[in-house]
């Protein structure tokens, strides 16, 4: 009887451990991705909105408009996918990103475009690392499908930011 009870407890404990691991494997990486992606999206939207009014170069303003449009649509999709997987989407900026946004707000008008593009390049480097890691290592599901679908467009924004920041250094490879 004691063995049987022990066996049941052991089986129950193993089952519980498996359930916890499975639940954690599905929810935790997806929840972490969603939280980080949402924060980066918020920074891109808020900094882009700021650039729409403060940028001095038309190309920077156009880039900011397109970024806000693309990221707002991506954010809406992220929320839908996250909701389907029961993950919360944060709408607040972490301290580091809030400081970056404040620095952009306080940047002198003559330096704004360069500061904005620098912030875009830094943010897109974080996005690249986040998305590619999750696409490679994340559990298949709606959130990973979102990452796989959205990353190419985010990568194009990164390429455009790099070309706007230093147009003479990026070429198509021809002399």
N, C-alpha and C positions, 0 to 999 in steps of 0.2 A: 504494500500500500504506500509506504513511504517512497519507494522507488518510482511508483506510478505518479505520485504527486510531484516528486522531483522532476520526473520526465515531462510532465505537463508544464510545470513551471519553467523548465529548461526550454521546452518547445515554445512555450508562450514568450519567454524572454528572447529567444532567437527570432521568433516571428516579430516581436516588438522591435528588436534591433534592426531587422530587415526593413520593416515598415518605416522606422525613423530614418534609416539610411536612404531608402528610396525617396521618401518625402523630402528629405534634405537635399538629395541629389537633384531632384526636379525643381524644388522651389528656391533654394538658396542661390545657386549661380544665376538663375533667371532673375531673381529679385535683386541681386547685386548689380547685374547688368542693367536692368530697368532703372534702378536708382541712379547709377552713374550716367547712363545715356540721357535720362531726363534732365539731370543737372547740366550736362554739356549742352543739351538742346536749349535750356533756359538761358544759358550764357550766350549762345549764338543768337538767339532771338532778341535778347535785351541789348546786346552790343550792336547787333544789326539795326535795331530800331534807333539806337543812339546815332549810328553812322548815317542813317537816312537823313538826319537833320544836321549833323555836324561835319560830314565829309566835305572836303573842298574839291576833290577830283570827281568828275562825272563817273569815271570807271569804278571808283570805290563806292559811290552811291548806288550804281547799278548792281554791283556785286552784293551790297548790303540788302537791297530790295529782293534780289533773287534768293539770298540766303534765308532771309526771314520767311519768304514764301515756302521754300522747300522744307525748312526745318519745322515750321508750323504744321505743315501737312504730315511730316514724319512724326512729330510729337502726337498728333491726333491718332495716327496709326499705332504708335507705341502704346498709348493708353488703351486702345481697343485690344491689342494683343496681350498686354499685361493683365487686363481685366479678365480675359479668357483663361489666364493661368493663375488668377488670384494673387497677383503681385501689385503692390501699391506703386503709384507714380508720384514722385516728389515734385513739387513746383518751386522749391526754394534753392537758392544758390549756396553751395558750401563756402566757407570763409575765404578760401583762396580765390575762388571765382568772383566772389563779391568784391574782394580787394582789386582784382583785375578790372572789373566793371567801374569801380570808383576811380581807378587810375585813368581809365578812358574818359570818364566824365570830367576829370580835372585836367586832362591834357590840353596844352595850348593849341589853339586852332591851327597854327602852322605845322604842328607835329601830329595832329589827330590821325590823318590818313595812315601814316607809317605805324603809329601805335596800334591802330585798329587792325591793320593787316598783320602785324606781328602777333597780336592776340589771336587772330584767326589761325595763323600757322601753328601756334602752340596748341590751341584747342583741337585743331584737326589732327595733330600728332597724337594727342590723347585719345581722340575718337578712333584713329586707326588701330592703336594698340588695344583698346577696349573691344572694338568690333571683331577684329581678326582673331583675338584670343577666344572670344565667346563663340565665334563661328567654328573655330577649330575644336574647342574643348567643351562647349556647352551641350547639354542634353537636347536632342531633337525635340522640337515642339514649336508652338506658335511664336514664342519670343525669338528663338533662333531663326525661324523662317523670316521674321521681321528684320533681323540683323543681316541676313543674307540678301534680302531684297533691297534694303535701304543703303547698305554700305557703298555700292558702286556710285550712287548719286552723291553721297557724302565725300567720297574720294575725288570726284570731279570738282566739288567745291574746294577741296584742299589744293588740287592742281591749279585751279584758277587763282586762289589766294597766293600761291607761290609765284605764279606768273605776274600777278599784279604787284607783288612786293619787289620783284627783281626781274623785270621783263627782258633785260638784255641777256640774262644767264640761261633762260630756258629756250631751247630751239627744237625744231622737229628733226634734228640730226643732219640736215643738209648744210653744206657750206655756203 
